[in-house]
Amino acid sequence: MRRQERPSPTRSTRRPTRSASAKRPGLALPRWAGTLAAKSAAFIIVMCCALAALLGVLVHVSVTNQTVGQARDLALSRLTEATAAYEAGDTLAPGTGVDPPGLPVPLRRLAAAGERGTMVSDHRGRPTMWAAGPVDGGRALAVQVDYAQGRRTIDGLDRAIVWSSALAIGATLLVGAFAVTRVTRRLHTTARVARRISAGDLDARVGDPRTKDASGGQDEVAAVAAALDSMAASLQGKLLSEQRFTADVAHELRTPLTGLHAAAELLPAGRPTELVRDRVAALRTLTEDLLEISRLDTGRERLELDPEPLGALAERVVRASGAGVAPASDTSAAAGTGVAPQSDSRAASGTGVAPASDTSAAAGTGVPPEGDSGAASRTGVVPQGDSGAASGAGVPPASDTSAAAGTGVAPEGDSGAASRTGVVPQGDTGAGAGTEVRVVRDVLVETDRRRLERVLGNLVANAHRHGREPVVLTVDGPVVTVRDHGDGYPDYLVEHGPQRFRTEGGAKGHGLGLTIALGQAEVLGALLEFANAPGGGACATLTLPQGRPGESVLPGSALPDGAA
């Protein structure tokens, strides 16, 4: 199986990247500062403040001019009366005098120049309006009018302007926030639906009520929601059509392939026959994989939960995978991704077909299709007449010295039984070579055994096919990791996950193995993550759901660190 790419909602393999600007030190604004609501609030506040300041200045200047003008007129009228009284020799009124102390110097100079004028200044701690004019001898006759009331009027007006502006800004901000929040709430809803669609939920729709009535007016947000719903419906229709086409093609191919397989079994022994059988088996495997993916796409898979010891299940998968090279003297065909011995003229390859006369054809980890005349493994087909064939979910007989089947259990006394932490020996008849199983902490989990074996089997086979030995499968509680020591996963696969029929470089295969593993993990409710190990090599981590009924740590399963 090949490493491929497919986005998945249950896998979090995306690695955050740091941009060049993020590396530079500086003041980082909070996330909410960049939201539309924050920007709208800032715009409203700035505009309200500017408008309030403009109106306040205009009102202040207008009222000040009016108040000062009234005081000036009163002071000038009194100056006229005082001038007439002074020229007539009458007694001057209170607040009137010639060169009085406290007269502002500018008015004194103005009077000395023979002109009249007014000015507001503080006299003895009180605001005073002065009016001065020339009299005999170049002196100044001045009149003072109390301006305290006018000053209080202007100060009160300024306070009223400030408070009214603050209230107006607050009210406008609340109204604006309410209006903007309604828009942003609809945008957030549209964004959530878009994320659900990108995660694979093509049934998600915005369902904006404004889009249902074509006669009514629609704003821009409703137009975006309508476009998103239309796009989702179109994508869903095209995807369903593609899925139906794939499923129909795979289903229709099963019958002619069964006949082709039966015809291949009747061919005389020889190298050409081996090649024909191998290609027929590969085509049958591809067809079964497509059918399995089609079933996963429907989202209607049902789980058959049973308590299973995770460590023993992992060892059974490794034994059944046959992920290695069987010795030349081994009479059993190497299954999985192994290579059959040269001496067996009818040995099936990793995806080949064991001949009818072969007494120990190794099966894969799958389940044969119904009605198939031969017990089909996930990576090969074994005819019913094979006395040593292990079925996809069966248990080999006690006398069978070949490897256990994909979901079978090796018989007691089998020399190829893997130890709890050891490497499956090369000499095991049919066991996977080069795969080390480490059980750090075994647990009893309630899971679907067949699906879990399918996931682990695909990961192990992928590690052997595209990586380098040793391949290490580690069980640590509900977490299972499969690591090889090759070049690692491609960057795009780590970032986005596997995808069917997508491969990189000159790698062989159809890119379905990891896609099936990811789909089965989703059905199990498990999290499957792909990464590259720091020391090199690809590392797939399967985390089974926590808190399942019946999950418990098996006694005596913990091993010391570094146990082999």
GIWO-V956363 format. One line per field, one symbol per residue. ss: DSSP state (H for helix, E for strand, L for the rest). psi: psi as a letter, one per 20 degrees, with the letter a starting at -180 (. if undefined). Layout:
ss: ???
psi: ???
This chain:
ss: LLLLELLLLLLLLLLLLLLHHHHLLLLLLLHHHHLHHHHHHHHHHHHHHHHHHHHHHHHHHHHHHHHHHHHHHHHHHHHHHHHHHHHHLLLLLLLEEELLLLLLHHHHHHHHLLLLEEEEEEELLEEEEEEEEELHHHLEEEEEEELHHHHHHHHHHHHHHHHHHHHHHHHHHHHHHHHHHHHHHHHHHHHHHHHHHHLLLLLLLLLLHHHLLLLLLLLHHHHHHHHHHHHHHHHHHHHHHHHHHHHHHHHHHHHHHHHHHHHHHLLLLLHHHHHHHHHHHHHHHHHHHHHHHHHHHHLLLLLLLEEEEHHHHHHHHHHHHLLLELLLLLLLLLLLLLELLLLLLLLLLLLLEELLLLLLLLLLLLLLLLLLLEEELLLLEEELLLLLLLLLLLLLLLLLLLLLLLLLLLLLLLLLLLLLLLELLLLLLLLLLLEEEEEEELEEEEELHHHHHHHHHHHHHHHHHHLLLLEEEEEELLEEEEELLLLLLLHHHHHHLELLLLLLLLLLLLLLHHHHHHHHHHHHLLEEEEEELLLLLEEEEEELLLLLLLLEELLLLLLLLLLL
psi: qqpappqpijpnipppqprhhhhpqropqqhihjqhggggggggggggggghgghggggggghghgghgghgggghhhhgghgghghijrpqrqjprplqqipqghhghghhjkrqrqqprpoljqppoqpqrqaqjjrppqppppjgghghggghggghggghggggggghgggghgghhhghghhggggghhhhghiiniipqglphiihohhrqpahghgggghgggggggggghghggggggggghghigghhghhghhhiiqqqrghgggghghghghhggghgghghghhhhkjqqqnpqppphghgghhgghhhkmaoqqhipiqppadjrpqqhioikqqahkapprhipilpprbjapqqqipiqoprhjrppqhioijpprhjrpqrhipjrqqahjrpqqqipijpqrhjrppqhipniqpqjpppongoqqoqoroggghhgghghgghhghgibqqqppoponcjppqopalbirqqhhhhgirqpqkprqbkqrajkhghggggghhghikrooqprpqhjqqqoppooqqqjqpipqppqjipqqpjp.
